[in-house]
Structures are given as structure tokens and as C-alpha cells.
């Protein structure tokens, strides 16, 4: 049995207290979310060291939750509204922010056993999925744990800047990485920092290798930075692209796209700009017009289409720097997570691991990572978080030792329980 984490005998002090706040602007929302990160990070460290967390920290989390729950809701649309600046407003879906705070509060108040029971009440088939996953991986120690973040080990959020990692999430993930793996790697499409994965993660230091921009840039467990080389001419082009994008977002007609979904993410060798979010808060014709404007800018900078490729996900516009010509097809190709994994493993000298390797993802963009792992290692296992039958079939074709779950919290619970 896992003990309750907070009790009346614990210290009531909190190093990063959060007061009740009247949130009216997007800037104030992001400031509150940054405060929850500062609060959550030391809580995780204390839990990992088996220290009791002070009740003052719990009260701060409740203050943050109440501050979000009381944001103004428009009577006509039923949506929460925040000001961008002045009188300009934007609809915000705070499902992720509110739900994850509720989970953290329950986790701290009632302990891990009851928290897992709590998750089982809301997730269909939770107990069976968890039991089967544990049975499949029981007793294994992995040479490498290679995973995506958003949609895989972290629930999706309407705005990347708000997707602060929850406490329970970090404890389950970090415990598995520390107790069951030699080299835990998180490889994401998001930037590494400013604003990227390091800004939204709360895992203790010296546990994970963090890789951003599909693995073009990474920080090892000792904090050393590494990056995939980019030709000087291509560096100039992507710098020019980023300057044009930033200038475009100063236009009042387009500034809203800097505050939805992924917003503008300047990555290493790639730039992402949201044209829509998961709640479809932008008018479709406006979103389509913005896509065309971006295409025009890219064509203006790279008229022959040799240096950039545009990938439109329907939510994000990915402008990807090409790297070379594929010898099999003769076509220009862009950098994918398979290239990133190969680069990281070569730099860390872990491309010849002998033990089993676990790969986790949730979209087709994670398949190159899985394929590369199959090339590098002899014993690969995978868990994908998806309800897409086509993706499931593709995963099974690549890796026979595969398992599918529909929600990130199922994967997290499997990992958390395996590491006890």
C-alpha cells in the first residue's frame, strides 16, 4: 500500500506559495501556470525522496485550481474568455489545466493507491489495459526507454505554454526511468527551451535526456547541450524565415495565432506555427487564409522548394528544413525522429545496447523513431497511445512486440507500477 503523501503533521510552509488570483488576460494565465511549475517541481523531488509534502503546497494547488475555475465564462458561447491585450478577447478551453490540477490534488490528498482507483473510474477499460501492460513488461530492465511526450506520456493541452507536467505524471515517469532503465530519452517535436520541453517539464534533474526539434538538439543527463549540424546557408534561410514569421504575427489580423495551440515555436532546423487548436477556436476560413499566407512567405524565401518542406497537420503548420537526398527515392527529405534518435544514440554511444529497449509514441510522426530503434537494437518493445486502427496496424508491422492503449494515463500507470 502507498501512503498518503500529505498529512496534518507535515510542514505547512511552501517555498512557492500561490495565492487566489483574478485571471483576466492570457498573460496572467501563463504567469499562473509558470507558478504551478515552480510549485510542482520541488514537490516531485520530495516525493521521490520519500518526504512528506507540506499542506501549504496543497493549499497553493487548490488556489491555482480555483483561480482557473472562476475565469469569466461568456453566457452566450459558454466558453471562458481572456483578453489578449486591451479589449481583444480569445476563447480558452482550460480542460487540461483544470483536470490535471484536480488529479494532482487528489493524488496528494489520498495517496497513490486511491489515485489509481480514481483514474479507473473515469477511463474505460483502465484496469484491464494496465494489468495486460504490466504482464507484458514485468521483470524487464530496459537498456533504453525512448518516448514522445505530448499525447504519449502527457495529455494534450490546448496551448503548449500551458501544458505544465503534473506531479503524478512526473513521479510515475521518473520512477520508471530511474528504476527500470539505463538511458531514458524523451524526444519531442517541440523546441528544447524558450519556450520548449524544458519549460514545461518538472522531472528531477539527472534522470532524462531531453531532445527537442525531433532530436536535432538535446541535453544529456549532465546538462550538456548537443545539436545536429546545419549548413550555414540553411541556417541563414531559417533565420530569415523566423524573422518574417515574427513580423507577420505583429499584424493585428494574425496576432491571435501566437496565442493558440502550439503558437510560434522556433525549433532547431524547423519552425512551427499553429493555425488552429484542438477546440477549433479559430474560424476555418481565417485559418485557411493564414496557411496560404505562410506558404507565400516560404515560397518567397525558397522559390525552388529545395530547402523547406511544409507539412500541414490541420492544427499546426510545420516548416521543415530539408537535410539531404534519399538514396532510395532520389527525393529531398526532411529530418525525422528516426534521424534524431540515431544522432542521439551515436553521440551518447548507446547505439549498440544489448538489453531490451522500450519505445513509446502516439502518432505517425513517431513511427520513424520506432523503425530506427528496430534497426539499432535487437530486442524492441513498444507501447503506442492511440485509438487509430490504421496506426495500430502500422505499429504492429514494424514491431511485433507491441501493445496499444487509448490514453496517456494508462501508459503512465503501467510504467509507475512496474517501477515499484
C-alpha positions as CSV (number, residue, x, y, z in Angstrom):
1,X,0.0,0.0,0.0
2,X,1.2,3.5,-0.8
3,X,0.9,6.1,2.0
4,X,-1.0,9.3,1.8
5,X,1.5,12.0,0.7
6,X,0.1,14.9,2.6
7,X,-0.9,14.7,6.3
8,X,-1.6,17.1,9.2
9,X,1.8,16.5,10.8
10,X,3.7,17.7,7.7
11,X,5.3,21.2,7.4
12,X,2.8,23.8,6.4
13,X,5.3,26.0,4.7
14,X,5.6,26.2,0.9
15,X,8.6,27.6,-1.0
16,X,6.5,28.8,-3.9
17,X,3.0,29.7,-2.5
18,X,0.2,30.5,-4.9
19,X,-2.5,33.0,-3.8
20,X,-6.0,33.3,-5.2
21,X,-5.9,35.3,-8.4
22,X,-8.4,37.1,-10.7
23,X,-7.2,35.9,-14.1
24,X,-8.4,38.2,-16.9
25,X,-5.7,38.1,-19.5
26,X,-3.8,35.4,-21.3
27,X,-0.6,36.8,-19.9
28,X,-1.9,36.3,-16.3
29,X,-2.9,32.7,-17.2
30,X,0.6,31.9,-18.4
31,X,2.1,33.6,-15.3
32,X,-0.1,31.4,-13.0
33,X,0.9,28.3,-15.0
34,X,4.6,29.2,-14.5
35,X,3.9,29.5,-10.8
36,X,2.4,26.0,-10.7
37,X,5.5,24.7,-12.4
38,X,7.7,26.3,-9.7
39,X,5.5,24.8,-7.1
40,X,5.2,21.3,-8.6
41,X,8.9,20.7,-9.3
42,X,10.1,20.6,-5.6
43,X,7.1,18.6,-4.6
44,X,8.1,15.8,-7.1
45,X,11.7,15.9,-5.6
46,X,10.3,15.5,-2.1
47,X,8.1,12.6,-3.2
48,X,10.9,10.9,-5.0
49,X,13.0,11.2,-1.8
50,X,10.0,9.8,0.2
51,X,9.5,13.0,2.1
52,X,6.0,14.2,3.1
53,X,4.7,17.2,1.3
54,X,3.5,20.2,3.3
55,X,-0.2,21.1,3.4
56,X,0.7,24.6,2.4
57,X,1.7,23.2,-1.1
58,X,-1.7,21.5,-1.3
59,X,-3.5,24.7,-0.5
60,X,-1.5,26.6,-3.2
61,X,-2.6,24.0,-5.8
62,X,-6.2,24.5,-4.7
63,X,-5.8,28.3,-5.0
64,X,-4.5,27.8,-8.5
65,X,-7.4,25.5,-9.4
66,X,-10.0,27.9,-8.0
67,X,-8.3,30.8,-9.9
68,X,-8.8,28.9,-13.2
69,X,-12.3,27.7,-12.4
70,X,-13.5,31.3,-11.8
71,X,-12.3,32.7,-15.1
72,X,-15.2,34.5,-16.8
73,X,-17.5,32.4,-18.9
74,X,-19.4,34.0,-21.6
75,X,-23.2,33.5,-21.2
76,X,-23.8,33.2,-24.9
77,X,-20.9,30.9,-26.0
78,X,-20.4,29.0,-22.8
79,X,-16.6,29.5,-23.3
80,X,-14.1,31.1,-20.9
81,X,-12.8,34.4,-22.2
82,X,-9.4,36.1,-21.7
83,X,-8.1,39.3,-23.1
84,X,-5.1,39.3,-25.4
85,X,-4.4,42.9,-24.7
86,X,-6.7,46.0,-24.5
87,X,-10.2,44.9,-25.5
88,X,-9.3,42.0,-27.7
89,X,-10.5,38.7,-26.3
90,X,-9.9,35.0,-27.1
91,X,-11.8,31.9,-26.1
92,X,-9.8,29.4,-24.0
93,X,-10.5,25.8,-23.2
94,X,-8.9,25.1,-19.9
95,X,-9.9,21.4,-19.7
96,X,-6.2,20.2,-19.4
97,X,-5.2,22.9,-16.9
98,X,-8.1,22.3,-14.6
99,X,-8.3,18.5,-14.9
100,X,-4.5,18.0,-14.2
101,X,-4.7,20.2,-11.1
102,X,-7.7,18.2,-9.9
103,X,-5.7,15.0,-10.4
104,X,-2.6,16.3,-8.6
105,X,-4.7,17.5,-5.6
106,X,-6.4,14.1,-5.4
107,X,-3.0,12.3,-5.7
108,X,-1.5,14.4,-2.8
109,X,-4.6,14.2,-0.6
110,X,-5.3,10.4,-0.9
111,X,-2.1,8.7,-2.0
112,X,-1.2,6.6,-4.9
113,X,-3.5,3.5,-4.4
114,X,-6.7,5.6,-4.2
115,X,-5.4,7.8,-7.0
116,X,-5.1,4.8,-9.4
117,X,-8.7,3.8,-8.3
118,X,-9.8,7.3,-9.1
119,X,-8.3,7.1,-12.7
120,X,-10.0,3.8,-13.2
121,X,-13.5,5.4,-12.6
122,X,-13.1,7.8,-15.5
123,X,-11.1,5.8,-18.1
124,X,-13.0,2.9,-19.8
125,X,-11.1,-0.5,-19.6
126,X,-8.4,1.1,-17.4
127,X,-7.8,-1.8,-15.1
128,X,-7.6,-4.4,-17.9
129,X,-5.3,-2.3,-20.0
130,X,-2.9,-1.7,-17.0
131,X,-2.9,-5.3,-16.0
132,X,-2.1,-6.5,-19.5
133,X,0.6,-3.9,-20.0
134,X,2.3,-4.9,-16.7
135,X,2.1,-8.5,-17.5
136,X,3.8,-7.9,-20.9
137,X,6.8,-5.9,-19.4
138,X,7.1,-7.4,-16.0
139,X,10.6,-8.2,-14.8
140,X,12.4,-6.4,-17.6
141,X,15.1,-3.8,-17.2
142,X,15.5,-1.7,-20.4
143,X,18.8,-0.5,-21.9
144,X,16.9,2.4,-23.3
145,X,13.4,4.0,-22.8
146,X,12.6,6.2,-25.8
147,X,9.4,8.2,-25.7
148,X,7.5,11.0,-27.2
149,X,5.8,13.5,-24.8
150,X,2.5,15.1,-25.9
151,X,-0.2,12.6,-26.4
152,X,2.1,9.8,-25.2
153,X,3.2,10.4,-21.6
154,X,1.4,13.7,-21.3
155,X,-2.3,14.5,-22.1
156,X,-2.8,17.0,-24.8
157,X,-3.3,20.7,-23.9
158,X,-4.9,23.5,-26.0
159,X,-1.8,25.6,-25.6
160,X,1.7,24.2,-25.3
161,X,2.8,27.0,-22.9
162,X,0.1,25.8,-20.5
163,X,1.0,22.1,-20.7
164,X,2.9,22.0,-17.4
165,X,3.7,18.4,-16.4
166,X,1.5,17.3,-13.5
167,X,3.0,15.9,-10.2
168,X,1.6,12.4,-10.5
169,X,2.8,12.2,-14.1
170,X,6.4,13.2,-13.2
171,X,6.5,10.7,-10.2
172,X,5.3,7.7,-12.3
173,X,7.6,8.6,-15.3
174,X,10.7,9.5,-13.3
175,X,10.4,6.4,-11.0
176,X,10.2,4.2,-14.0
177,X,13.2,5.9,-15.7
178,X,15.3,5.7,-12.5
179,X,14.4,2.1,-11.5
180,X,13.8,0.3,-14.8
181,X,16.0,2.0,-17.4
182,X,19.7,2.8,-18.2
183,X,19.1,5.5,-20.7
184,X,15.7,7.3,-20.6
185,X,15.2,9.6,-23.6
186,X,12.3,12.0,-24.3
187,X,12.2,13.0,-28.0
188,X,9.6,15.7,-28.9
189,X,8.9,17.9,-31.9
190,X,8.7,20.9,-29.6
191,X,11.8,23.1,-29.1
192,X,14.2,22.3,-26.3
193,X,13.7,25.6,-24.4
194,X,12.5,29.2,-24.6
195,X,9.7,28.0,-25.0
196,X,10.0,24.2,-25.1
197,X,10.0,20.9,-23.3
198,X,12.4,22.1,-20.5
199,X,10.0,24.9,-19.6
200,X,7.0,22.5,-19.1
201,X,8.8,19.5,-17.5
202,X,9.2,19.1,-13.7
203,X,11.1,15.8,-13.6
204,X,14.1,15.8,-11.2
205,X,17.5,16.6,-12.7
206,X,19.9,13.9,-14.0
207,X,17.3,11.4,-14.9
208,X,16.2,12.1,-18.5
209,X,17.9,13.0,-21.8
210,X,15.7,15.7,-23.3
211,X,15.6,16.0,-27.0
212,X,13.8,18.8,-28.9
213,X,13.1,19.6,-32.5
214,X,12.7,15.8,-33.3
215,X,16.1,15.1,-31.8
216,X,18.1,17.8,-33.7
217,X,19.0,19.2,-30.3
218,X,19.3,17.5,-26.9
219,X,20.6,17.9,-23.3
220,X,22.1,14.9,-21.7
221,X,21.6,13.9,-18.0
222,X,24.6,16.1,-17.0
223,X,23.1,19.1,-18.7
224,X,25.5,19.2,-21.7
225,X,23.9,20.6,-24.9
226,X,24.3,18.9,-28.3
227,X,23.0,19.8,-31.8
228,X,22.8,18.2,-35.2
229,X,25.0,20.3,-37.7
230,X,23.2,22.5,-40.1
231,X,24.8,24.1,-43.2
232,X,25.5,27.8,-42.8
233,X,23.4,28.7,-45.9
234,X,20.4,26.8,-44.5
235,X,20.9,28.5,-41.1
236,X,20.7,31.8,-42.9
237,X,17.4,30.8,-44.6
238,X,15.7,29.6,-41.5
239,X,16.8,32.7,-39.6
240,X,15.2,34.8,-42.3
241,X,12.0,32.7,-42.2
242,X,11.7,33.1,-38.4
243,X,12.2,36.9,-38.7
244,X,9.4,37.0,-41.3
245,X,7.1,34.9,-39.1
246,X,7.6,37.1,-36.1
247,X,6.9,40.2,-38.2
248,X,3.7,38.6,-39.5
249,X,2.4,37.9,-36.0
250,X,2.7,41.6,-35.1
251,X,0.0,42.2,-37.6
252,X,-3.3,42.6,-35.7
253,X,-5.0,40.4,-38.3
254,X,-2.8,37.5,-37.4
255,X,-1.7,38.0,-33.8
256,X,-4.2,35.5,-32.4
257,X,-2.2,32.7,-34.0
258,X,0.6,33.4,-31.5
259,X,-1.7,32.5,-28.6
260,X,-3.4,29.3,-29.7
261,X,-2.2,25.7,-29.6
262,X,1.5,25.4,-30.3
263,X,1.7,29.1,-31.0
264,X,5.0,30.0,-32.7
265,X,7.8,27.5,-32.0
266,X,11.2,28.3,-33.3
267,X,12.9,25.0,-33.2
268,X,16.4,23.8,-34.3
269,X,16.0,23.3,-38.0
270,X,12.2,23.7,-38.0
271,X,9.6,26.3,-37.3
272,X,6.0,25.5,-36.2
273,X,3.1,27.9,-36.1
274,X,-0.4,27.0,-35.0
275,X,-3.3,27.8,-37.4
276,X,-5.9,26.1,-35.3
277,X,-6.3,24.4,-31.9
278,X,-7.9,21.2,-30.7
279,X,-11.1,23.1,-29.8
280,X,-11.4,24.8,-33.2
281,X,-11.5,28.2,-31.7
282,X,-10.4,29.9,-35.0
283,X,-12.8,30.5,-37.9
284,X,-11.9,27.9,-40.6
285,X,-11.7,30.5,-43.4
286,X,-9.3,32.6,-41.3
287,X,-7.2,29.5,-40.6
288,X,-7.1,28.6,-44.3
289,X,-6.1,32.2,-45.2
290,X,-3.3,32.1,-42.7
291,X,-2.0,28.9,-44.1
292,X,-1.8,30.4,-47.6
293,X,0.0,33.5,-46.2
294,X,2.6,31.2,-44.7
295,X,3.0,29.3,-47.9
296,X,3.6,32.6,-49.7
297,X,6.4,33.6,-47.3
298,X,8.1,30.2,-47.6
299,X,7.9,30.4,-51.5
300,X,9.3,33.9,-51.4
301,X,12.3,32.7,-49.4
302,X,12.8,29.4,-51.1
303,X,11.2,29.7,-54.6
304,X,12.6,26.3,-55.9
305,X,11.5,24.4,-52.8
306,X,14.9,22.9,-52.2
307,X,15.4,24.0,-48.6
308,X,12.0,23.9,-46.9
309,X,9.1,21.5,-46.8
310,X,5.7,22.5,-45.4
311,X,3.6,19.9,-43.6
312,X,0.1,21.0,-42.6
313,X,-1.5,18.9,-39.8
314,X,-4.7,20.8,-39.8
315,X,-3.7,22.4,-36.5
316,X,0.0,23.2,-37.0
317,X,2.0,24.4,-40.0
318,X,5.4,22.7,-39.8
319,X,8.1,24.3,-41.9
320,X,10.9,21.8,-42.0
321,X,14.4,22.3,-43.2
322,X,15.5,19.5,-45.6
323,X,18.7,17.6,-44.9
324,X,19.7,15.6,-47.9
325,X,18.5,13.4,-50.8
326,X,17.0,10.0,-50.0
327,X,19.2,7.5,-52.0
328,X,16.2,5.1,-52.5
329,X,13.8,7.7,-54.0
330,X,16.1,10.5,-55.2
331,X,13.9,12.9,-53.4
332,X,14.8,15.7,-50.9
333,X,13.9,14.5,-47.4
334,X,13.5,16.3,-44.1
335,X,14.8,15.4,-40.6
336,X,12.5,13.0,-38.7
337,X,12.6,11.4,-35.2
338,X,14.5,8.4,-36.6
339,X,17.3,10.7,-37.6
340,X,17.1,12.3,-34.2
341,X,17.3,9.0,-32.4
342,X,20.3,7.8,-34.5
343,X,22.1,11.1,-33.8
344,X,21.4,11.0,-30.0
345,X,22.4,7.3,-29.7
346,X,25.6,7.9,-31.6
347,X,26.6,10.9,-29.5
348,X,25.8,9.0,-26.3
349,X,27.3,5.8,-27.6
350,X,24.2,3.8,-26.8
351,X,23.5,2.6,-30.4
352,X,24.7,-1.0,-29.5
353,X,22.7,-1.7,-26.4
354,X,22.3,-5.4,-25.7
355,X,19.3,-5.4,-23.4
356,X,15.6,-4.7,-24.3
357,X,14.5,-1.3,-25.5
358,X,11.1,0.3,-24.9
359,X,9.7,2.8,-27.5
360,X,6.5,4.8,-26.8
361,X,4.6,7.2,-29.2
362,X,1.1,8.2,-30.3
363,X,1.2,9.4,-33.9
364,X,2.6,8.5,-37.3
365,X,5.4,11.0,-36.7
366,X,6.8,8.6,-34.0
367,X,7.0,5.7,-36.5
368,X,10.4,6.7,-37.8
369,X,11.7,6.6,-34.2
370,X,10.3,3.1,-33.8
371,X,11.8,2.0,-37.2
372,X,15.2,3.3,-36.3
373,X,15.1,1.5,-32.9
374,X,14.3,-1.7,-34.7
375,X,17.4,-1.1,-36.9
376,X,19.7,-0.3,-33.9
377,X,18.6,-2.8,-31.4
378,X,17.8,-6.5,-31.3
379,X,15.0,-6.6,-28.7
380,X,12.5,-3.8,-29.1
381,X,9.2,-3.5,-27.3
382,X,6.7,-0.7,-27.9
383,X,3.5,0.8,-26.4
384,X,1.6,3.3,-28.5
385,X,-1.2,5.5,-27.2
386,X,-3.8,5.6,-29.9
387,X,-7.3,4.7,-30.9
388,X,-6.4,4.9,-34.6
389,X,-6.7,1.4,-36.1
390,X,-4.6,2.3,-39.1
391,X,-1.8,3.5,-36.9
392,X,-2.1,0.4,-34.7
393,X,-1.6,-1.8,-37.8
394,X,1.4,0.1,-38.9
395,X,3.0,-0.2,-35.4
396,X,2.4,-4.0,-35.4
397,X,4.0,-4.3,-38.8
398,X,7.1,-2.5,-37.6
399,X,7.4,-4.1,-34.2
400,X,5.8,-7.5,-33.3
401,X,6.2,-6.9,-29.5
402,X,3.7,-4.1,-29.4
403,X,0.8,-3.0,-27.2
404,X,-1.8,-0.3,-27.7
405,X,-3.6,1.8,-25.1
406,X,-6.1,4.6,-25.7
407,X,-5.0,7.2,-23.1
408,X,-1.7,8.5,-21.7
409,X,-2.7,7.9,-18.1
410,X,-2.9,4.2,-18.8
411,X,0.7,4.2,-20.1
412,X,1.8,6.3,-17.1
413,X,0.2,3.9,-14.6
414,X,1.8,0.9,-16.3
415,X,5.2,2.5,-16.0
416,X,4.6,3.7,-12.5
417,X,3.5,0.3,-11.2
418,X,6.3,-1.5,-13.0
419,X,8.8,0.6,-11.1
420,X,7.7,-0.2,-7.6
